[in-house]
Amino acid sequence: KLTMDELHHKYGTDLTRGLSSSRAKEILACDGPNALTPPPTTPEWIKFCKQLFGGFSTLLWIGAILCFLAYGIQAASEDEPANDNLYLGIVLASAKIMESFKNLVPQQALVIRDGEKKCINAEEVVAGDLVEVKGGDRIPADLRIISAHGCKVDNSSLTGESEPQTRSPDFSNENPLETRNIAFFSTNCVEGTARGIVINTGDRTVMGRIATLASSLEGGQTPIAKEIEHFIHIITGVAVFLGVSFFILSLILGYGWLEAVIFLIGIIVANVPEGLLATVTVCLTLTAKRMAKKNCLVKNLEAVETLGSTSTICSDKTGTLTQNRMTVAHMWFDSQIHEADTTENQSGASFDRSSATWSALARIAGLCNRAVFLADQNHVPILKVCLTGDASESALLKCIELCCGSVTEMREKYTKIAEIPFNSTNKYQVFLNQGVVSP
């Protein structure tokens, strides 16, 4: 319900120039990074103790204690200690192979600070920041929309709604989850463009509160863990039954109680497959290592269990199997297909640049384009310069910058009046610019 003036006073944000860098640093130091708090993890020493004292290991520890007691009693009661001793050694090794994946490329966000557009890590976004999003971007925080052009967001990860939802500056519902002027953290902008003020970051966002509740839930056992636990119960029952039976038989046949206890321990230990857990862990670890060599991330060893029954793996292509870096290869004008020149010195041009059609095409590609060069890149080659914008528009901008010179000067000459952003329904983009076209 807040008006633009109320937003300005509440967050101290200039609706045109955004926050100052110094103010953003103060808020970041006060509120912390714009990231969800990771769920609590089990300390390594607890994991070690679970492996050391869980399952079959419990039987082995009981057997070991009884062995020491029997040995001590036998050594104290007999003149000569026994020359034969049983030594049990179990070595379990489990390697961590995912350490190299910790520093993945962080998500970026386009913010306006000190009147300049800056591409920063999403974790550095603070409350009050002025953020711009476009089709294909992930919303970096909870935003109060102040301007939008055909903007639609995919809220399926949050609300389950399959249809894209329109976003605009207009207040439409008392419920913050239903109103059109709020875009939520971790949802995706699928169409159009929007500008908004960050109202919540990190755990204070709607998704952050849901994640906090979800992290308190305990995960169930994996199928292989259930099977192993069931197998442990069966083997334990059989081992204890046989051990007690032979203990009773030994006493009936006239053996001493100390020898009967040793029989009990031996039968229980003999029935325990000590190497089972180690074998399962080693097999899963080796499989994960083989996958790591093929650049496949396995976050959890238990996830390898079901790979044998996997028939289809679905993956995103752009940016996952490719670098999401496009280049103009060919152009069509004057009823001919021309090969684009992507060299820095433009030595491979194969078309007539004096053509009026080429001039019109270059002007359209440069003006009807939302991609912009980031600041402080004057000495970087055009093909390696960083931009904000989707891959297609970035490729067009680099091509026109190489062929025709400064696109920034072109845009200053032909100022933008209005636009209709690209959307999946119309499948076109329209810019209305004002200026005098040279003949």
C-alpha positions in Angstrom: 0.0 0.0 0.0 3.0 2.3 0.4 3.3 5.2 -2.1 6.6 6.1 -3.8 7.2 8.9 -1.3 6.6 6.5 1.7 8.9 3.9 0.2 11.6 6.7 -0.2 11.2 7.7 3.4 11.1 4.2 4.8 14.1 2.8 3.0 16.0 6.0 2.3 16.3 5.1 -1.4 16.5 7.5 -4.2 14.0 6.1 -6.7 16.3 7.2 -9.6 19.8 6.9 -8.3 19.3 4.1 -5.8 21.3 3.8 -2.6 24.8 5.2 -2.1 27.6 2.7 -1.9 28.5 3.8 1.7 24.8 3.4 2.8 24.7 -0.1 1.2 27.8 -1.1 3.1 26.2 0.0 6.4 23.0 -1.9 5.8 25.0 -5.0 4.7 27.0 -4.9 7.9 23.8 -4.5 9.9 21.5 -7.0 8.2 24.1 -9.5 7.0 24.4 -11.1 3.5 21.4 -11.7 1.4 21.6 -15.5 1.7 19.6 -18.2 3.3 21.0 -19.7 6.5 22.1 -23.3 5.7 20.4 -26.0 7.5 22.2 -27.4 10.6 24.7 -30.0 9.8 25.9 -33.0 11.8 29.4 -32.5 13.3 32.0 -34.8 12.0 32.7 -36.3 15.5 29.1 -37.3 15.8 29.2 -39.0 12.3 32.3 -40.8 13.4 30.7 -42.0 16.6 27.6 -43.2 14.7 29.8 -45.3 12.4 31.9 -46.5 15.3 29.1 -47.6 17.6 26.1 -48.2 15.3 24.8 -51.3 13.6 27.1 -54.3 13.7 29.7 -52.3 15.5 27.7 -52.5 18.7 28.0 -56.3 18.7 31.7 -56.1 18.1 32.2 -53.6 20.9 30.3 -55.9 23.3 32.3 -58.8 22.1 35.6 -56.9 22.5 34.7 -55.8 26.1 33.8 -59.4 27.0 37.0 -60.7 25.4 39.1 -58.3 27.6 37.2 -59.3 30.7 37.6 -63.0 29.9 41.3 -62.5 29.2 41.8 -60.7 32.4 39.9 -63.3 34.5 41.8 -66.1 32.7 45.2 -64.4 33.2 44.5 -63.9 36.9 43.2 -67.5 37.5 45.8 -69.4 35.5 49.6 -69.6 36.0 50.5 -69.4 32.3 48.5 -67.0 30.1 47.1 -68.3 26.9 49.5 -68.1 24.0 46.8 -67.5 21.4 45.0 -64.2 21.2 42.4 -62.8 18.9 43.0 -59.4 17.4 40.3 -57.6 15.5 41.1 -54.6 13.4 38.6 -52.6 11.4 39.6 -49.7 9.3 36.8 -47.7 7.6 37.8 -44.9 5.2 35.3 -42.5 3.6 36.7 -39.8 1.3 35.3 -36.4 0.7 35.5 -35.6 -3.0 33.2 -32.6 -3.4 35.4 -29.9 -1.8 36.3 -28.4 -5.1 32.6 -27.6 -5.9 32.2 -25.3 -2.9 33.2 -22.1 -4.7 30.6 -22.2 -7.5 29.8 -19.1 -9.5 27.5 -17.0 -7.4 24.2 -15.5 -8.6 24.5 -12.0 -9.9 22.0 -9.1 -9.5 21.8 -5.8 -11.4 21.4 -2.9 -8.9 21.5 0.9 -9.2 23.8 2.6 -6.8 25.1 6.2 -7.0 23.1 6.5 -10.2 25.1 3.8 -12.0 24.0 0.2 -12.9 26.2 -2.3 -11.2 26.3 -6.1 -11.4 27.0 -7.5 -8.0 26.8 -10.8 -6.2 23.2 -11.4 -5.0 24.5 -11.9 -1.4 25.6 -8.3 -1.4 22.0 -7.0 -2.1 20.6 -5.0 0.8 17.2 -3.7 1.9 16.5 -0.5 0.0 18.6 -1.4 -3.0 17.1 -0.4 -6.4 17.1 -3.6 -8.5 16.4 -4.2 -12.2 15.2 -7.6 -13.5 14.3 -8.8 -16.9 13.0 -12.0 -18.5 15.2 -15.0 -17.5 16.5 -13.4 -14.3 16.0 -14.9 -10.9 14.6 -12.4 -8.4 17.5 -11.7 -5.9 15.3 -10.7 -2.9 11.7 -9.7 -2.1 11.0 -6.6 -4.2 8.4 -3.9 -4.1 7.8 -3.2 -7.8 7.9 0.5 -8.7 7.9 0.2 -12.5 7.3 -2.7 -14.9 6.9 -3.3 -18.6 5.0 -6.5 -19.4 6.6 -8.2 -16.4 5.5 -11.7 -15.5 7.0 -14.0 -12.9 7.0 -17.8 -12.3 5.8 -18.4 -8.7 5.5 -22.1 -9.1 8.4 -22.8 -6.7 6.6 -20.7 -4.1 2.9 -21.1 -4.6 2.6 -24.0 -7.1 0.9 -21.7 -9.7 1.9 -23.0 -13.1 0.8 -19.8 -15.0 3.1 -16.8 -15.0 1.8 -14.0 -12.8 1.7 -10.4 -13.9 3.7 -7.9 -11.8 3.1 -4.1 -11.8 3.4 -1.2 -9.4 -0.4 -1.3 -8.6 -1.6 -2.6 -5.2 -4.2 -5.3 -5.9 -4.7 -7.4 -2.8 -4.5 -7.1 1.0 -2.6 -10.4 1.1 1.1 -9.7 0.4 1.4 -13.1 -1.2 -1.4 -12.2 -3.7 -0.7 -8.6 -4.5 0.8 -7.7 -7.9 3.4 -5.2 -6.7 5.5 -7.7 -4.8 8.0 -10.1 -6.5 9.5 -12.8 -4.3 13.0 -14.0 -3.7 14.0 -17.1 -5.7 11.1 -16.9 -8.2 12.0 -16.2 -11.9 11.1 -13.4 -14.2 9.9 -15.0 -17.4 8.8 -12.0 -19.4 9.3 -8.3 -19.6 11.3 -6.0 -17.3 10.8 -4.5 -13.9 12.4 -2.2 -11.4 11.8 -2.6 -7.7 13.1 -1.7 -4.2 14.4 -4.5 -2.0 12.1 -4.9 1.1 13.5 -8.1 2.6 16.7 -10.1 2.2 18.0 -13.5 3.3 16.0 -15.4 6.0 13.6 -12.5 6.2 12.2 -13.1 2.8 9.1 -15.3 2.3 11.1 -18.1 0.8 13.6 -17.7 3.6 10.9 -18.2 6.2 9.6 -21.3 4.4 13.2 -22.7 4.1 13.7 -22.2 7.9 10.6 -24.2 8.6 11.5 -26.9 6.1 15.1 -27.2 7.4 13.7 -28.3 10.8 12.2 -31.5 9.2 14.3 -34.7 9.4 15.0 -36.6 6.2 14.0 -40.2 6.0 16.3 -43.2 5.5 17.4 -44.1 2.0 16.3 -47.5 0.5 19.8 -49.0 1.0 20.0 -47.8 4.6 16.6 -49.4 5.3 17.7 -52.7 3.7 21.0 -52.7 5.7 19.2 -51.9 8.9 16.7 -54.8 8.3 19.6 -57.1 7.5 21.4 -56.1 10.7 18.4 -56.9 12.8 18.1 -60.4 11.2 21.8 -61.2 11.6 21.9 -59.8 15.1 19.0 -62.0 16.1 20.6 -65.1 14.6 24.0 -64.4 16.1 22.7 -63.8 19.6 20.4 -66.9 19.4 23.3 -69.2 18.3 25.7 -67.7 20.8 23.3 -68.2 23.7 22.5 -71.7 22.5 26.1 -72.7 22.4 26.7 -71.0 25.8 24.0 -73.2 27.4 25.3 -76.3 25.6 28.8 -75.7 26.8 27.7 -75.4 30.4 25.6 -78.6 30.0 28.6 -80.5 28.5 30.7 -79.6 31.5 32.8 -76.7 30.2 33.6 -73.9 32.6 31.6 -70.7 32.5 34.7 -68.7 31.2 35.1 -71.1 28.3 31.4 -70.9 27.6 31.6 -67.1 27.5 34.4 -67.3 25.0 32.3 -69.7 22.8 29.5 -67.1 23.0 31.8 -64.3 21.9 33.3 -66.3 19.1 30.0 -67.3 17.6 28.5 -63.8 17.8 31.6 -62.2 16.2 31.8 -65.0 13.6 28.2 -64.2 12.4 28.8 -60.5 12.1 29.8 -59.4 8.6 32.2 -56.7 9.8 33.2 -55.5 6.4 29.6 -54.9 5.0 29.3 -51.3 6.0 32.9 -50.5 4.9 32.3 -52.3 1.5 29.0 -50.3 0.9 30.7 -47.0 1.7 33.8 -47.8 -0.5 31.6 -48.8 -3.4 29.5 -45.6 -3.3 32.7 -43.5 -2.8 34.4 -45.1 -5.8 31.3 -44.5 -7.9 31.2 -40.9 -6.9 34.9 -40.5 -7.7 34.3 -41.9 -11.2 31.5 -39.5 -11.7 33.6 -36.6 -10.4 36.2 -37.4 -13.1 33.5 -36.8 -15.7 32.6 -33.4 -14.0 29.4 -34.8 -12.4 28.6 -33.5 -8.9 27.3 -36.0 -6.4 26.1 -34.1 -3.3 25.3 -37.2 -1.3 26.8 -40.7 -1.5 23.4 -42.3 -1.0 22.2 -40.6 -4.2 24.4 -43.0 -6.1 22.2 -45.9 -5.0 19.4 -45.3 -7.5 21.6 -44.5 -10.5 21.5 -48.1 -11.7 17.8 -47.7 -12.4 18.0 -44.3 -13.9 16.9 -44.3 -17.6 16.5 -40.5 -18.4 18.4 -37.5 -17.1 16.8 -34.1 -17.8 19.1 -31.1 -17.9 18.9 -27.4 -18.8 21.0 -26.6 -21.8 21.8 -22.9 -21.7 24.6 -22.2 -19.3 24.7 -25.8 -18.1 25.8 -27.7 -21.2 26.9 -24.5 -23.0 28.6 -21.3 -21.8 25.5 -19.1 -22.6 27.8 -17.0 -24.8 26.3 -16.3 -28.2 28.0 -14.7 -31.3 26.5 -13.2 -34.5 27.5 -15.5 -37.3 25.4 -14.4 -40.3 23.2 -11.5 -41.3 20.5 -11.3 -43.9 19.8 -8.1 -45.8 19.4 -6.9 -49.4 18.1 -10.4 -50.2 21.5 -12.0 -49.4 23.1 -13.8 -46.5 26.3 -12.2 -45.4 28.9 -13.6 -43.0 29.4 -11.5 -39.9 32.9 -10.1 -39.2 33.7 -10.7 -35.5 37.4 -9.7 -35.6 38.5 -6.8 -33.5 40.1 -4.9 -36.4 37.2 -5.7 -38.8 39.6 -7.1 -41.4 37.2 -9.8 -42.6 34.2 -7.7 -43.6 32.4 -9.4 -46.6 29.5 -7.0 -47.2 28.9 -3.4 -48.4 28.7 -1.2 -45.4 27.5 1.8 -47.4 24.2 0.0 -48.0 21.2 1.9 -46.6 19.7 -1.5 -45.7 22.7 -2.4 -43.6 22.6 1.0 -41.9 18.9 0.5 -40.9 19.7 -3.1 -39.7 22.6 -1.9 -37.6 20.5 1.0 -36.1 17.7 -1.4 -35.2 20.0 -4.0 -33.6 21.7 -1.3 -31.5 18.6 0.7 -30.5 16.0 -2.1 -30.1 18.3 -3.8 -27.5 18.3 -3.7 -23.7 21.9 -5.0 -23.3 24.4 -2.4 -22.0 28.1 -2.5 -21.3 29.2 -2.5 -17.7 31.3 0.5 -16.5 35.1 0.7 -16.3 35.9 -1.6 -19.3 37.5 1.0 -21.6 40.6 -1.1 -22.3 38.9 -4.5 -22.6 38.5 -6.0 -26.1 34.9 -5.8 -27.3 34.5 -9.6 -27.6 35.6 -10.0 -23.9 33.8 -7.1 -22.4 31.1 -7.8 -19.7 27.5 -6.8 -20.4 24.1 -6.9 -18.7 21.3 -8.4 -20.8 20.4 -11.8 -22.2 22.8 -13.7 -24.5 21.0 -12.8 -27.8 21.0 -9.1 -27.2 24.6 -9.1 -25.9 25.7 -10.8 -29.1 23.9 -8.2 -31.2 25.4 -5.3 -29.2 28.9 -6.6 -29.5 28.5 -7.1 -33.3 27.2 -3.6 -33.8 29.8 -2.1 -31.5 32.5 -3.8 -33.7 31.0 -2.9 -37.0 29.6 0.6 -36.4 31.4 2.0 -33.4 29.9 3.4 -30.2 26.4 2.1 -29.6 26.2 4.4 -26.6 26.5 7.5 -28.8 23.9 6.0 -31.1 21.5 5.7 -28.2 22.2 9.2 -27.1 21.4 10.5 -30.6 18.1 8.5 -30.8 16.6 8.7 -27.3 14.2 6.0 -26.3 10.6 7.2 -25.7 8.7 3.9 -25.1 9.1 0.1 -25.4 7.2 -3.2 -25.6 9.6 -5.8 -24.2 9.8 -9.3 -25.7 7.4 -11.9 -24.5 6.5 -15.4 -25.4 3.1 -14.5 -26.7 4.0 -11.8 -29.2 7.5 -13.1 -29.9 8.8 -9.6 -30.8 10.2 -6.5 -29.1 9.4 -2.9 -30.0 11.4 0.3 -29.1 10.2 3.8 -30.0 13.1 6.2 -30.4 13.2 9.9 -31.3 15.8 11.4 -33.6 16.6 12.4 -37.1 17.8 9.6 -39.4 20.6 10.5 -41.7 19.8 9.7 -45.4 
